[in-house]
Amino acid sequence: MSGSAVVAGAGPAGLSAALGLARLGFSVQVCEEKKGWDPRVCGAFLSPESISHLRWLGIDQEIEALGVPCREVQVHSAGKTGIIPFEDGSNPGLAVSRRDLEEVLRTRAEKEGVQILFGKKVLERPSCDVFVAACGRFSRFRNSHARQKKAGWAAFNAEWNGARQKPGEMSLHFFPNAYVGTLTFKNGITNVSGLVHSDFIKNVPGGWDAVITFMRQRDSALEGILQSAQRSEPFKGIPFLPFGTHFKGGQDYYSVGDNALVGDPFMGEGISRALSSGRMIYEARKNGGDFFEIWKKSYGQREFLGRVFRALLASRTGSRALFYLLMEVPLIRSWVLRRIHR
């Protein structure tokens, strides 16, 4: 195959898609509206599923060297604690910073002939043989239902020094209408990220610092982790997430990453879905398959699970029920994990 391809967005989904198209013989240009790398709201956890995508992209060894294995997550809710293992055969998950991941991806793409242009915004579909929209959850290339909302679920994160958590350790703390997660990198820095509903924010005025303080006061496990920690950067936040599928595309026009589906951060599958973009485009074009049908078969059930999880998190009873189902009913836990970390 040959021809020209333009990818809008230089995040994991866009760079993965660019590599897939380059390996099909396309001349690929990636356009990123930001002038350089910019911190992202991200949980920074790579699920075991991600490892196969990293391997296909040819960057698994580099990322594994930068990261640290993450084999389980401690889950806390209403004073109760449980453990969910992440091991998938011989592959654990990985804790790796978003910046490290994107720098390795960018270097690999450039080595394979991809041109990456920063400070270049794509306003409409360009003249090219293949176009990939990978410019995020509020992209102009999503359908009308993806407009920014005035209420709903907001995401946040910041890095902290001095947390009482070893590299590779991960925890999730659930509250009615909110959750927060912690993940510690190889260098000892801990990423603290979460999802909070606007109803929760109304009752906790004062910004993200107030939200974290409120959570720490109500969860002794979270307080134990952050008791002597200091935030090393400002909070980053995104109000309000347009959850669900907003897949806009067609012949030689692909939506990938958050441009196609905004899933739930606590499911830990968003980065994996983004990293799969190149392989999925490559195989669809190579084998003559329908990209959207392949994508829907792989990720359609995850959107449904996200809706169920958010509905349960909306109340104290629901969040406790979610904890019980995941911790005390192994068949349900296995079924859920197979669908979000296949």
C-alpha positions in Angstrom: 0.0 0.0 0.0 1.0 3.6 -0.5 -0.4 7.1 -0.2 -0.6 9.9 2.2 -2.0 9.8 5.8 -2.6 12.6 8.3 -3.1 11.9 12.0 -4.6 14.7 14.2 -3.2 14.3 17.7 0.2 13.1 19.0 -1.0 11.2 22.0 -0.7 7.4 22.4 -3.6 6.7 20.1 -2.4 9.0 17.4 1.2 7.8 17.5 0.1 4.2 17.5 -2.1 4.8 14.5 0.8 6.6 12.7 3.0 3.6 13.2 0.4 1.2 11.9 -0.1 3.3 8.8 3.7 3.7 8.3 4.0 -0.1 8.3 1.4 -0.3 5.6 3.6 2.0 3.4 1.8 5.3 3.9 3.6 8.6 4.1 2.4 9.7 7.5 2.2 13.2 9.1 1.1 13.7 12.7 -0.3 17.2 13.6 -0.4 18.2 17.2 -1.9 21.5 18.1 0.2 21.9 21.3 3.6 23.3 20.8 5.3 20.6 22.9 4.6 17.9 25.3 2.0 18.9 27.8 1.1 17.2 31.1 -2.1 15.0 30.8 -4.8 13.9 33.2 -3.9 10.2 33.3 -3.8 7.4 35.8 -0.5 6.2 34.2 -1.3 2.5 34.6 -0.7 0.1 31.8 -2.8 -3.0 32.0 -1.5 -6.5 31.1 -3.4 -6.1 27.8 -1.2 -3.1 27.0 1.9 -5.3 26.9 0.8 -7.1 23.7 0.2 -3.7 22.1 3.6 -2.4 23.2 5.2 -5.5 21.7 3.5 -5.0 18.4 4.6 -1.4 18.4 8.2 -2.5 19.1 8.6 -0.6 22.3 7.9 -3.1 25.0 11.4 -3.5 26.2 12.0 0.2 26.5 8.8 0.8 28.4 9.4 -2.2 30.7 12.8 -0.8 31.5 11.3 2.6 32.4 8.4 1.2 34.3 7.9 -1.1 37.3 5.6 -4.2 37.4 2.2 -3.6 39.0 0.7 -7.0 40.0 -2.4 -6.0 42.0 -4.5 -3.1 43.2 -5.7 -2.6 46.8 -9.3 -1.5 46.8 -10.8 0.5 49.7 -14.5 1.3 50.2 -16.4 2.2 53.4 -13.7 0.9 55.7 -13.2 -2.4 53.9 -10.2 -3.5 51.9 -9.7 -6.1 49.1 -7.1 -7.0 46.6 -7.6 -7.5 42.8 -4.7 -9.2 41.0 -3.6 -7.9 37.6 -1.4 -10.8 36.5 -2.4 -12.0 33.0 -0.4 -15.2 32.4 3.2 -14.0 32.7 2.4 -10.3 32.2 1.7 -8.0 35.1 0.6 -4.4 34.6 3.1 -1.6 34.5 3.4 1.7 36.3 5.0 4.2 33.9 4.7 7.9 33.5 2.7 9.3 30.7 5.6 11.5 29.6 8.0 8.5 29.3 5.4 6.5 27.3 4.8 9.3 24.8 8.5 10.1 24.4 9.3 6.5 23.5 6.3 6.3 21.1 7.4 9.5 19.4 11.0 8.4 19.0 9.8 5.1 17.5 7.4 6.8 15.1 10.1 9.2 13.9 12.5 6.3 13.4 10.0 4.6 11.1 9.6 7.7 9.0 6.6 9.5 10.6 6.7 13.3 10.5 5.5 14.9 13.7 4.5 18.6 13.6 3.9 20.4 16.9 1.9 23.6 17.0 -0.2 22.6 14.0 -4.0 22.4 14.5 -6.3 20.4 12.2 -9.6 22.3 11.7 -11.1 20.1 9.1 -10.4 16.9 7.3 -7.2 17.5 5.2 -6.6 16.4 1.7 -5.1 13.0 2.1 -5.7 9.3 1.4 -6.3 8.4 5.0 -7.3 10.6 8.0 -7.1 9.6 11.6 -8.8 11.7 14.3 -6.9 11.2 17.5 -7.3 14.6 19.1 -9.1 13.6 22.3 -12.4 13.7 24.2 -13.4 17.2 23.1 -12.3 16.9 19.5 -14.2 18.7 16.7 -14.1 15.3 14.9 -16.4 13.6 17.3 -20.2 13.7 16.8 -22.5 16.4 18.3 -23.1 14.4 21.5 -19.5 14.9 22.6 -19.9 18.6 23.4 -18.5 19.7 26.8 -21.1 19.4 29.5 -22.0 21.7 32.4 -22.3 18.9 34.9 -21.2 15.3 35.3 -18.0 13.6 36.1 -14.7 15.5 36.3 -11.2 14.0 36.3 -8.0 15.2 38.0 -4.5 14.2 38.9 -1.2 15.4 40.3 2.2 13.9 41.2 3.3 13.6 44.8 6.7 13.0 46.5 7.1 11.0 49.7 4.0 8.9 49.6 4.0 5.7 51.8 3.8 3.4 48.8 6.4 1.3 47.1 7.1 1.5 43.4 4.5 -0.6 41.5 2.0 -0.4 44.3 -1.5 0.8 43.4 -4.6 1.6 45.4 -8.2 2.6 44.6 -10.5 4.4 47.1 -14.2 4.6 46.4 -16.7 7.1 47.8 -20.3 7.9 46.8 -20.0 9.9 43.6 -16.2 9.8 43.6 -13.0 7.8 43.6 -9.3 8.4 43.9 -6.4 6.2 42.9 -2.6 6.2 43.7 0.2 4.6 41.7 3.9 4.8 42.5 6.5 4.9 39.7 10.0 3.4 39.6 11.5 6.7 40.8 9.2 6.8 43.9 6.9 9.6 42.6 3.3 8.8 43.1 0.5 9.7 40.7 -2.8 10.6 42.4 -5.8 10.7 40.1 -9.5 10.5 40.4 -13.0 10.9 39.1 -15.5 13.2 40.9 -19.1 13.9 40.1 -20.3 17.6 40.1 -22.7 16.7 43.0 -19.7 15.8 45.1 -17.8 19.0 44.1 -20.8 21.1 45.2 -20.5 19.8 48.7 -16.7 20.2 48.9 -15.9 23.8 47.7 -12.3 24.9 47.5 -10.8 23.1 44.5 -8.9 19.8 44.1 -6.9 20.3 47.3 -10.2 20.4 49.2 -11.4 17.3 47.5 -8.3 15.3 48.4 -8.4 16.6 52.0 -12.1 15.6 52.3 -11.3 12.1 50.9 -8.3 11.7 53.3 -10.4 12.6 56.3 -12.9 9.8 55.4 -10.5 7.1 54.3 -7.7 6.1 56.7 -5.9 4.0 54.1 -5.7 7.0 51.8 -4.5 9.2 54.7 -1.9 6.6 55.5 -0.5 6.7 52.0 -0.4 10.5 51.7 0.2 11.5 55.3 3.8 12.6 54.8 3.6 13.2 51.0 3.8 16.6 49.3 2.3 17.5 46.0 5.1 18.3 43.5 3.0 20.0 40.8 -0.3 21.8 40.4 -3.5 19.7 40.0 -4.7 19.1 36.4 -8.4 18.8 35.9 -10.9 18.1 33.1 -14.6 19.1 33.5 -16.9 17.3 32.5 -16.2 14.1 30.7 -18.3 13.1 27.7 -18.5 9.4 28.4 -19.6 6.9 25.8 -19.0 6.2 22.2 -18.9 9.1 19.8 -17.4 7.2 16.8 -17.4 9.4 13.8 -15.7 8.0 10.7 -16.0 6.2 7.4 -14.0 5.0 4.5 -10.4 5.9 5.1 -11.4 8.0 8.1 -10.7 6.5 11.5 -11.6 7.7 15.1 -9.2 6.3 17.8 -8.6 6.7 21.5 -10.8 9.2 23.4 -11.9 10.6 20.0 -13.9 7.4 19.6 -14.8 6.4 23.2 -14.3 8.0 26.6 -14.2 5.2 29.2 -13.8 5.2 32.9 -10.4 6.0 34.3 -10.7 3.5 37.2 -11.1 0.7 34.7 -7.5 1.2 33.6 -8.2 0.4 30.0 -8.0 3.8 28.2 -4.3 3.8 27.4 -4.4 0.2 26.3 -7.3 1.0 23.9 -5.3 3.9 22.6 -2.1 1.8 22.1 -4.2 -0.8 20.1 -5.0 1.8 17.4 -2.1 1.1 15.1 -2.4 -2.6 15.2 -6.2 -2.5 14.6 -5.9 -0.1 11.6 -3.1 -2.2 10.2 -5.0 -5.5 10.5 -8.2 -4.1 9.2 -6.6 -2.6 6.1 -4.4 -5.7 5.5 -7.2 -8.2 5.8 -10.0 -6.1 4.3 -12.0 -5.9 7.5 -14.4 -3.2 8.7 -12.4 -1.1 11.3 -15.5 0.0 13.2 -16.9 -3.5 13.5 -13.6 -4.8 14.7 -13.3 -1.9 17.2 -16.9 -2.3 18.4 -16.4 -6.1 19.0 -13.3 -5.3 21.0 -14.5 -2.4 23.1 -18.3 -2.2 23.0 -18.8 -4.1 26.2 -16.5 -1.8 28.1 -18.7 1.2 27.4 -21.6 -0.7 28.9 -19.6 -1.7 32.0 -18.6 1.9 32.5 -22.2 3.0 32.6 -23.0 0.4 35.2 -20.0 1.3 37.3 -20.8 5.0 37.3 -24.5 4.3 38.2 -23.3 2.2 41.2 -20.9 4.9 42.3 -23.7 7.5 42.5 -24.7 6.3 45.9 -23.3 4.9 49.1 -25.3 1.7 48.7 -24.2 1.3 45.1 -20.5 1.8 45.8 -20.7 -0.8 48.6 -22.5 -3.2 46.2 -19.8 -2.7 43.6 -17.1 -3.4 46.2 -18.9 -6.5 47.3 -19.3 -7.9 43.8 -15.7 -7.3 42.8 -14.2 -8.5 46.1 -16.5 -11.3 47.3 -17.8 -12.9 44.0 -14.8 -14.3 42.1 -16.9 -15.2 39.0 -18.1 -11.6 38.6 -14.6 -10.2 39.2 -13.1 -12.6 36.6 -15.9 -11.7 34.1 -15.3 -8.0 34.6 -11.5 -8.2 34.3 -11.7 -10.3 31.1 -13.8 -7.6 29.5 -11.8 -4.6 30.5 -8.3 -6.2 30.4 -8.8 -8.9 27.8 
